[in-house]
């Protein structure tokens, strides 16, 4: 009984009740609540990963473009691989591999 009385006094304190109400309001009902903040942080992480991936793709594309601008052999290789072009005296067989 000696332990319960101070706990009840704290629970009846108007400042404690106001503080608990404020914390509950900020966590769940505020326009910038905890759920919104965590979802935005997750979205930010996804966008950073996407940015990193796209940056790598841009670097690779720039390297390929510089090769295509300077080297005739790379132009022929690119045309054969990407557009399935062939010389007049060649036969072309396309084999699709299952992924």
Steps between C-alpha positions, in 0.01 A plus 500: 500500500794732567617455139158550339423837659795692342427341162136611518609851597728517195221370274261765635753779438368735229848560358561128461164455328576794269845362416361153422227657287757709315724198429204295375387788280847549352550128433166419341280798412735777391532559122871415530451191713740213560358280224541772237858568605600134481333452162678805363834374632439164328411679176818710531711184535336349191562819300865511604547139385328583173720807456813293556386238249413762239832678553682175422286452187577855385875442541482176300297669227746788477789255462311313229416825323862614501602163351234529231619849409863398463529133402356350180531144631286586800234646269484172308492296822221718641293471182539122492413452869221751547332518160588153362658644186710277274721514198367398158673163490409394858214308652363610835367257760338646810492273804300624796618370833244440776547733789 
